[in-house]
Amino acid sequence: MTNLEARLRAEAVARYRVARPTSRRHLAAKTGIQIVVVWGFALGFLPAVAVRVDRRLGWRARRAPVPRALGGALFAIGSAIGMTAAWFMAAEGHGTPIPFDAARDLVVVGPYRIVRNPMAVSAIVQASGIALALASPTAALIPLSGAVVWNRFIRPSEEDFLKQRFGPAYLDYQRRVRCWVPSWPPYEASAADPAGAQTAGVP
């Protein structure tokens, strides 16, 4: 890691904030608004632009029933994972999926027991499903580029923030649960952390 990368990561971590104490209903409402905005842009606006780019390049989509059905299934699965992960973030983490309104407590329940960032995984699955359903070569670049950008530029600072906030509880979780590939058996909090990692945060 270069000095510039280290400085940018440190600056990003310094900007992260945990959510203020509030009701579960309020957190769920904020999370819902975030989902509408982010999904609307990434899964609505960007694919629409991709289709227009395809047309400009003279690439005509040939939508066969099977790929469209598979694309729809992938989108449904990804959406279910994302909604479930967002709910646990609000209900158990007492925060939202956005780093600037982050969970107050480390979430290691629900889908977080088998993969460290189910929200990112769900987004890749959703975008892949849309690209398949649209038969759009340009839209297929969205999940690929999104995975690279998140893994290269966002994940490192998020993990630095979690290490600083939750310490050994997060390090144990990070060691035992993979980032992209589901881990099995599902994660259980270490015996050294009898209270459970999801309550390891400080007020």
KEMILO-773181 format. One record per residue (C-alpha): residue number from 1; residue in three letters; x, z, y negated. Coordinates in Angstrom, 1 decimal, padded with zeros to 4 digits, always signed. Each point is the difference from the previous one (the first is absolute). Layout:
# KEMILO-773181
<pt NUM,'ALA',<X,Z,Y>>
...
# end
This chain:
# KEMILO-773181
<pt 1,'MET',<+000.0,+000.0,+000.0>>
<pt 2,'THR',<+001.4,-001.0,-003.4>>
<pt 3,'ASN',<+000.1,+002.3,-003.0>>
<pt 4,'LEU',<-002.7,-002.1,-001.7>>
<pt 5,'GLU',<-002.3,+000.4,+003.1>>
<pt 6,'ALA',<+000.7,+003.7,+000.1>>
<pt 7,'ARG',<-000.9,+000.4,-003.7>>
<pt 8,'LEU',<-003.2,-002.0,+000.3>>
<pt 9,'ARG',<-001.1,+002.1,+003.0>>
<pt 10,'ALA',<+000.7,+003.2,-001.9>>
<pt 11,'GLU',<-001.9,-001.3,-003.0>>
<pt 12,'ALA',<-003.0,-001.0,+002.2>>
<pt 13,'VAL',<+000.0,+003.5,+001.7>>
<pt 14,'ALA',<+000.1,+001.7,-003.4>>
<pt 15,'ARG',<-003.2,-001.9,-001.0>>
<pt 16,'TYR',<-002.0,+001.0,+003.1>>
<pt 17,'ARG',<-002.6,+002.7,-000.5>>
<pt 18,'VAL',<-002.2,+002.0,+002.3>>
<pt 19,'ALA',<-003.8,+000.0,-000.6>>
<pt 20,'ARG',<-001.5,+002.8,-002.0>>
<pt 21,'PRO',<-002.1,+002.5,+001.9>>
<pt 22,'THR',<-003.5,-001.2,+000.2>>
<pt 23,'SER',<-003.0,-000.4,+002.4>>
<pt 24,'ARG',<+000.1,-002.1,+003.1>>
<pt 25,'ARG',<-002.8,-002.1,-001.4>>
<pt 26,'HIS',<+001.9,-000.7,-003.2>>
<pt 27,'LEU',<+003.1,-001.0,+002.0>>
<pt 28,'ALA',<-002.1,-002.2,+002.3>>
<pt 29,'ALA',<-001.5,-001.7,-003.1>>
<pt 30,'LYS',<+003.5,-000.6,-001.5>>
<pt 31,'THR',<+001.2,-001.4,+003.3>>
<pt 32,'GLY',<-003.0,-002.3,+000.2>>
<pt 33,'ILE',<+000.7,-001.4,-003.4>>
<pt 34,'GLN',<+003.7,-000.6,+000.8>>
<pt 35,'ILE',<-001.0,-001.8,+003.2>>
<pt 36,'VAL',<-002.4,-002.3,-001.8>>
<pt 37,'VAL',<+002.6,-000.9,-002.6>>
<pt 38,'VAL',<+003.0,-000.4,+002.4>>
<pt 39,'TRP',<-002.0,-001.8,+002.7>>
<pt 40,'GLY',<-001.8,-002.2,-002.5>>
<pt 41,'PHE',<+003.4,-001.2,-001.3>>
<pt 42,'ALA',<+001.9,-000.3,+003.2>>
<pt 43,'LEU',<-002.8,-001.1,+002.3>>
<pt 44,'GLY',<-002.2,-001.9,-002.4>>
<pt 45,'PHE',<+001.9,-001.4,-003.0>>
<pt 46,'LEU',<+003.3,-000.8,+001.7>>
<pt 47,'PRO',<-001.6,-001.9,+003.0>>
<pt 48,'ALA',<-002.2,-002.0,-002.5>>
<pt 49,'VAL',<+003.2,-001.0,-001.8>>
<pt 50,'ALA',<+001.7,-000.9,+003.3>>
<pt 51,'VAL',<-002.9,-002.3,+000.9>>
<pt 52,'ARG',<+000.3,-001.8,-003.4>>
<pt 53,'VAL',<+003.7,-000.4,+000.6>>
<pt 54,'ASP',<-000.7,-001.5,+003.4>>
<pt 55,'ARG',<-002.3,-002.5,-001.6>>
<pt 56,'ARG',<+002.5,-000.9,-002.7>>
<pt 57,'LEU',<+002.6,-000.7,+002.7>>
<pt 58,'GLY',<-002.5,-002.1,+002.0>>
<pt 59,'TRP',<-000.3,+002.4,+002.9>>
<pt 60,'ARG',<-003.5,-000.1,+001.4>>
<pt 61,'ALA',<-001.1,+003.0,+001.9>>
<pt 62,'ARG',<-001.5,-000.7,+003.5>>
<pt 63,'ARG',<-002.0,+003.0,+000.8>>
<pt 64,'ALA',<-000.7,+000.3,+003.7>>
<pt 65,'PRO',<-002.5,+002.5,+001.3>>
<pt 66,'VAL',<+002.4,+002.0,+002.2>>
<pt 67,'PRO',<+002.7,+000.6,-002.7>>
<pt 68,'ARG',<-002.7,+000.8,-002.5>>
<pt 69,'ALA',<-001.5,+002.6,+002.3>>
<pt 70,'LEU',<+003.4,+001.4,+000.8>>
<pt 71,'GLY',<+000.7,+000.2,-003.7>>
<pt 72,'GLY',<-003.2,+001.8,-000.6>>
<pt 73,'ALA',<+000.7,+002.5,+002.8>>
<pt 74,'LEU',<+003.5,+000.7,-001.5>>
<pt 75,'PHE',<-001.5,+000.6,-003.4>>
<pt 76,'ALA',<-002.6,+002.4,+001.4>>
<pt 77,'ILE',<+002.6,+001.9,+002.0>>
<pt 78,'GLY',<+002.4,+000.2,-003.0>>
<pt 79,'SER',<-002.8,+001.1,-002.3>>
<pt 80,'ALA',<-001.1,+002.8,+002.5>>
<pt 81,'ILE',<+003.6,+001.3,+000.2>>
<pt 82,'GLY',<+000.4,-000.1,-003.8>>
<pt 83,'MET',<-003.3,+001.8,-000.7>>
<pt 84,'THR',<+000.7,+002.6,+002.6>>
<pt 85,'ALA',<+003.5,+000.6,-001.3>>
<pt 86,'ALA',<-001.3,+000.2,-003.6>>
<pt 87,'TRP',<-002.6,+002.6,+001.0>>
<pt 88,'PHE',<+002.5,+002.2,+001.7>>
<pt 89,'MET',<+002.3,-000.3,-003.0>>
<pt 90,'ALA',<-002.8,+001.4,-002.2>>
<pt 91,'ALA',<-001.6,+002.5,+002.4>>
<pt 92,'GLU',<+003.2,+001.4,+001.5>>
<pt 93,'GLY',<+002.7,-000.9,-002.5>>
<pt 94,'HIS',<-002.1,+000.9,-003.1>>
<pt 95,'GLY',<+001.2,-003.1,-001.8>>
<pt 96,'THR',<-000.2,-003.8,+000.0>>
<pt 97,'PRO',<+002.1,-002.8,+001.6>>
<pt 98,'ILE',<+001.5,-000.8,-003.4>>
<pt 99,'PRO',<+003.5,+001.6,-000.5>>
<pt 100,'PHE',<-000.9,+000.9,-003.6>>
<pt 101,'ASP',<-003.0,+002.0,+001.2>>
<pt 102,'ALA',<+001.6,+001.0,+003.3>>
<pt 103,'ALA',<-001.2,+002.4,+002.7>>
<pt 104,'ARG',<+000.7,+003.7,-000.6>>
<pt 105,'ASP',<+000.5,+000.6,+003.7>>
<pt 106,'LEU',<+001.8,-002.0,+002.6>>
<pt 107,'VAL',<-002.5,-001.9,+002.2>>
<pt 108,'VAL',<+000.9,-000.3,+003.7>>
<pt 109,'VAL',<-003.5,-000.3,+001.4>>
<pt 110,'GLY',<-002.3,-002.9,+000.9>>
<pt 111,'PRO',<+001.9,-003.4,+000.0>>
<pt 112,'TYR',<+003.0,+001.8,-001.6>>
<pt 113,'ARG',<+000.7,+001.5,+003.4>>
<pt 114,'ILE',<+001.1,-003.3,+001.4>>
<pt 115,'VAL',<+001.4,-001.9,-002.9>>
<pt 116,'ARG',<+001.6,+001.3,-003.2>>
<pt 117,'ASN',<-001.8,-002.4,-002.5>>
<pt 118,'PRO',<-003.3,-001.2,+001.5>>
<pt 119,'MET',<-001.1,-001.2,-003.5>>
<pt 120,'ALA',<+002.9,-002.5,-000.1>>
<pt 121,'VAL',<-000.7,-001.1,+003.6>>
<pt 122,'SER',<-003.7,-000.4,-000.7>>
<pt 123,'ALA',<+000.8,-002.2,-003.0>>
<pt 124,'ILE',<+002.2,-002.3,+002.0>>
<pt 125,'VAL',<-002.6,-000.3,+002.7>>
<pt 126,'GLN',<-002.7,-000.7,-002.5>>
<pt 127,'ALA',<+002.0,-002.7,-001.9>>
<pt 128,'SER',<+001.0,-001.6,+003.3>>
<pt 129,'GLY',<-003.7,-000.2,+001.1>>
<pt 130,'ILE',<-001.0,-001.6,-003.3>>
<pt 131,'ALA',<+002.8,-002.6,+000.2>>
<pt 132,'LEU',<-001.0,-000.8,+003.6>>
<pt 133,'ALA',<-003.7,-000.3,-001.0>>
<pt 134,'LEU',<+000.8,-002.2,-002.9>>
<pt 135,'ALA',<+002.6,-002.1,+002.0>>
<pt 136,'SER',<+002.2,+000.2,-003.1>>
<pt 137,'PRO',<+003.7,-000.3,+000.3>>
<pt 138,'THR',<+000.5,+001.4,-003.5>>
<pt 139,'ALA',<-002.2,+003.0,+000.7>>
<pt 140,'ALA',<+002.1,+000.7,+003.1>>
<pt 141,'LEU',<+002.9,+000.8,-002.4>>
<pt 142,'ILE',<-002.0,+002.9,-001.5>>
<pt 143,'PRO',<+000.4,+002.4,+003.0>>
<pt 144,'LEU',<+003.5,-001.0,+000.6>>
<pt 145,'SER',<+001.2,+000.4,-003.6>>
<pt 146,'GLY',<-002.1,+003.2,-000.3>>
<pt 147,'ALA',<+001.7,+001.5,+003.0>>
<pt 148,'VAL',<+003.5,-000.9,-001.4>>
<pt 149,'VAL',<-000.8,+001.3,-003.5>>
<pt 150,'TRP',<-001.5,+003.3,+001.2>>
<pt 151,'ASN',<+002.7,+000.7,+002.6>>
<pt 152,'ARG',<+002.9,-000.9,-002.3>>
<pt 153,'PHE',<-001.1,+001.2,-003.4>>
<pt 154,'ILE',<-002.8,+002.5,+000.3>>
<pt 155,'ARG',<+000.5,+001.9,+003.3>>
<pt 156,'PRO',<+003.5,+001.4,-000.8>>
<pt 157,'SER',<-001.1,+001.8,-003.2>>
<pt 158,'GLU',<-003.2,+001.2,+001.6>>
<pt 159,'GLU',<+002.0,+001.5,+002.9>>
<pt 160,'ASP',<+002.4,+001.6,-002.5>>
<pt 161,'PHE',<-002.9,+001.6,-001.7>>
<pt 162,'LEU',<-001.5,+001.3,+003.2>>
<pt 163,'LYS',<+003.3,+001.5,+001.1>>
<pt 164,'GLN',<+000.4,+001.8,-003.3>>
<pt 165,'ARG',<-003.6,+001.3,+000.1>>
<pt 166,'PHE',<-000.4,+000.9,+003.6>>
<pt 167,'GLY',<+003.6,+000.5,+001.3>>
<pt 168,'PRO',<+000.4,+000.8,+003.7>>
<pt 169,'ALA',<-003.7,-000.7,+000.8>>
<pt 170,'TYR',<+000.3,-003.6,-001.2>>
<pt 171,'LEU',<+003.4,-000.5,+001.6>>
<pt 172,'ASP',<-001.4,+001.1,+003.4>>
<pt 173,'TYR',<-002.9,-002.3,-000.5>>
<pt 174,'GLN',<+002.2,-002.9,-001.1>>
<pt 175,'ARG',<+002.3,+000.5,+003.0>>
<pt 176,'ARG',<-002.9,-000.1,+002.6>>
<pt 177,'VAL',<-002.3,-002.6,-001.5>>
<pt 178,'ARG',<+001.0,-003.6,-000.6>>
<pt 179,'CYS',<-000.9,-001.8,-003.3>>
<pt 180,'TRP',<-001.5,-003.3,+001.3>>
<pt 181,'VAL',<-000.2,+000.2,+003.8>>
<pt 182,'PRO',<-002.5,+002.6,+001.4>>
<pt 183,'SER',<+001.6,+003.0,+001.6>>
<pt 184,'TRP',<-001.2,+001.6,+003.2>>
<pt 185,'PRO',<-000.9,+002.7,+000.8>>
<pt 186,'PRO',<-001.6,+000.8,-003.3>>
<pt 187,'TYR',<+001.8,+002.4,-002.3>>
<pt 188,'GLU',<-000.5,+003.7,+000.2>>
<pt 189,'ALA',<+001.5,+002.4,-002.6>>
<pt 190,'SER',<+003.2,+001.7,+001.2>>
<pt 191,'ALA',<-000.3,+003.5,+001.4>>
<pt 192,'ALA',<+002.4,+001.0,-002.8>>
<pt 193,'ASP',<-002.8,-000.8,-002.4>>
<pt 194,'PRO',<-002.9,+001.9,+001.4>>
<pt 195,'ALA',<-002.1,-000.4,-003.1>>
<pt 196,'GLY',<+000.0,-003.8,+000.6>>
<pt 197,'ALA',<+001.8,-002.6,-002.0>>
<pt 198,'GLN',<-003.1,-001.1,-001.9>>
<pt 199,'THR',<+000.0,+003.3,-001.9>>
<pt 200,'ALA',<+003.7,+000.0,-000.8>>
<pt 201,'GLY',<-000.3,-000.9,-003.6>>
<pt 202,'VAL',<+000.4,+002.3,-002.9>>
<pt 203,'PRO',<-002.7,+000.4,-002.7>>
# end
